[in-house]
Amino acid sequence: MTESSVRLRHRRASSHRDPSPSPDDDIHCPQDPDSRTPIELLLESHEASIMIVGVLTALAFALRLYKINHPDQVVFDEVHFGKFAAYYILREYYFDVHPPFAKLLFGLAGWFVGFDGNFNFENIGDSYIENHVPYVGMRALPAIFGSLTIPVVYGIMKESGYGNIISAFSASIVLFDNAHIAQSRLILLDATLIFFLSLTMYSYIRFRKLRYLAFTPEWWGWLVATGVFMACAWGSKVNGILTVFAIGVAVLVDLWDLLDIRKNPSMELFWRHFVARVIGLIVIPFVVYLSFFWIHFTILTHSGTGDTFMSPRFQESLTGNELLMNSIELRYFDTITLKHKDTKVFLHSHPERYPLRYDDGRVSSQGQQVTGYGHADENNLWQIVPTKALPETGRGRVVRHNDIIQLLHVTTQTYLLTHDVASPLMPTNQEFTTWSRDDLSRYNDTLFQLNLNGAHEGEPVKSKSGYLRLVHVPTRVSLWSHRDQLPDWAFRQQEVNGDKNPMDRGAIWYVDEIISGADGEDVSARNNAQQAKTPKRLGFFSKFIELQLLMLQHNAGLTASHPYASSPINWPFLLSGISFWTQSEGQKQIYLIGNVLGWWACALALSLYVGILGADLLAKRRGIDPIPIPVRNRLWNSAGFFVVVWFIHYSPFFLMSRQLFIHHYLPSHLASALVAGAVLHFLLSETIEYPISVCGHLTRRRPRQWAELGTRGPIIVAFSFIALFAMFVYIAPITYGTPGLDGDAVNSKRLLSSWTLHFAAKPFEQQA
């Protein structure tokens, strides 16, 4: 460290100093490039950069393709994503909480290598060899993406103004990370997400470096590339939308900077920039995202396992769907069974009465019980009774949307009724009961309006294919149910009551079966008389919106416990991993866990970054500039962008109540590796590569500067490279699942006691 630089770091603030310097302000004197050491000149040359990135990429492919055929069995979530690839080949509709882009690529890879789609990926441990599945070709796709991520990480650091050595350091953290390697060797989504996240960051940095050449073809090219790659990340996995938010934050900061009148006196120019970003980072990505779903719907045209998640209208657009083939129009006086959409219980009643007084002291009507029952039973039968005059024959006897009906319970000959009496379990909801058909004194309380979801006026109601709500005419409450069970006096059956919110999802029912028609009519003959049932057309946006809502709903509903679920606070420190696969023969296990040295170095770097900026802000409050302005700007702008990406891909998980796993942290880990490189550079040198942006025609030229790391920089990075590789090799047996380990060897790999490794040897005192 030179004497002048020491004075710079501790100089007093001048009263004439600009309190908010531009990121491009230069306060250093021109450097002599020959002042760098010979080893620096050699390692920071363009030729060395090409060689470094070539070696890193070759190592990445070697580590991720090594023994990719092992194990020759289904591993962890390959049971899901391999299955989805098969559905694309068979063109059978499926439902998943994740967008389709990465799964479409798996389907394409499977088709390309000759997979016929007839293997079901049912269970972890099912053999690929015995079922003739070309699984290596399918696993190669994420391995390629994972390998190509390494040179992109290197490129991000280079384009951000860091030298070859520091760029190689950040890339090596991801290169030798056991978690990234394990995740990218299997038919899983994360490698695709992380690859396109890294490309998004790279493209956005290239776009920002062209800010002095705005609206040129190259500027537009990198802007559009950012949007396209961002859409690919978004389309790979549901949490890919965090990439959109991260870029969004960076763009807002960029636009705020453009509003500065010192840099841009023209609002017309600001609005040009604003519109350009709307086109490149909102419109184009959304169109690309939509295109993934258009391809998804275009391929999956046949009935499949995902049918039942979708609405009847959606299901009837699929070839061979049960609702399409077996739905029958309802007619008055048909005897039917009604089924609750969410809980699949039948609307049920039996002669037993509600008790006079409930446990909480409330009084009931002592009417006949109406419940939800999960099994076939004669007490599930209801007859549709009209409230208007009907013709003897013809279409006038068809039950239609918005008709007012009565439901007659067949076995007790009583009408369904609700009234202003609190239900057994929910005092805010109304009790449902029944009323004798011979007593007309409460006729109005037995009237219900039948509302079909998404139907037009007069649309016929059909069995199986029509979701409906029964809305009580006098009180406007809806027939509703939930999973809570009634006490023993109702045989532990499910409660049914009246919900005052008619749009609640728990108020949706459907006609499961038509048991018989009026006067013994043959219902099957009615079905044969209807026109040939070809799939119905349903618009793309109707399908898209329905699927998006279901994806959000079911993703939020993944709250069940899992033995390998973990809390986000544990992730940066590798307190726990995930057992992907085990095999008792040979005592082999694949355990998803990261490279301890790399992850802890990243966690330390993030802490140091916060500490450095905090100390700098405090010093500035006292009129001291401890950090040179160009170095500070690099910390705030380049490293700050990395921290924003890390934070936005990490912090939302603290707000989620769904199942969470350590692999959700991998995008943030990649960003933290970039932060680690930036912090290491700051610790090693007070100088930076400058300028890094492309100069425009009117840009004031700045003297060129180089980062001076000395000999200690390459030595420290080389030591880190060796240490990371050694730790990777040490954990490799539980990353690749081979070779098998004896109990003592397994114990030695458990670097933290919280790691759940199988086949561990018992302590000696326990054996005794």
Secondary structure, DSSP 8 states (H G I E B T S, - for coil): --HHHHHHHT-B--TTS-SS--TT---S----GGGS-HHHHHHTSHHHHHHHHHHHHHHHHHHHHTTTT-S-B--TTHHHHHHHHHHHHHTB----SS-SHHHHHHHHHHHHTT--S-----STT-BTTTTT--HHHHHHHHHHHHHHHHHHHHHHHHHTT--HHHHHHHHHHHHT-HHHHHHTTSS-SHHHHHHHHHHHHHHHHHHHHTGGGTTSHHHHHHHHHHHHHHHHHHHH-GGGHHHHHHHHHHHHHHHHHHT-TTT---HHHHHHHHHHHHIIIIIHHHHHHHHHHHHHHHH--B--TTGGGS-HHHHTTSBT-HHHHH--B-BTT-EEEEEETTT--EEEEEEEE--SB-TTS-B----EEEEEESS--GGG-EEEEESS---SSSGGGB-BTT-EEEEEETTTTEEEEEEEEE-SS-TTSEEEEEEETT-GGGGGGG-EEEEETT--TT-B-BTTT-EEEEEETTT--EEEEEEEE--GGGTT-EEEEEES-TT-GGG-EEEEEEEE-GGG--HHHHHHHS---------HHHHHHHHHHHHHHHHHT--S--TT---GGGGGGT---EEEEEETTTTEEEEE---HHHHHHHHHHHHHHHHHHHHHHHHHHTTB--S-HHHHHHIIIIIHHHHHHHHHHHGGGGG--S---GGGGHHHHHHHHHHHHHHHHHHH-S---B--S---TT------B----TTHHHHHHHHHHHHHHHHHHHHHHHHH--S---HHHHHHH--STT---TT----HHHH-
